[in-house]
Amino acid sequence: MIGLDTNVLVRCLTQDDSTQSPRATELIERRLTEDNPGFVSIVAMAETVWVLERAYGLSNVRIAEVIERLLQTAVLVVEYEAEVFAAMTVLQEGNGSFADALIGELGDRAGCSVTFTFDQKAAGLRNFVLA
């Protein structure tokens, strides 16, 4: 397995750099295999979503499509895939941010009964409670 940093994912997804984008695409599309897949950590996934939203201005629906594509890529192993999928669904439905939903999903996975927050919007997510 080969770890993939956020910048490699972003360059492959956005194709915005004439030097790095082709290298990232070559790595992901030609060098990775199902026997030797790329590993996308939960941190790299959260950073990728943040960059696509903040730096590139992608909509929640478009970001959800990107996440879904990453989850479906046979040569990628996404850490906490089920939790990423659940957070993607929240984003896709417009019910909250990916990061907040992911925090809640990972809390559930860890056995948390609730997640306390000061964020009014996050408080609307499943298992979040205003502190």
Summary of the structure (lengths in Angstrom):
residues: 131
radius of gyration: 15.5
end to end distance: 40.5
largest distance: 48.0
contacts: 395
relative contact order: 0.12
helix: 57%
strand: 11%
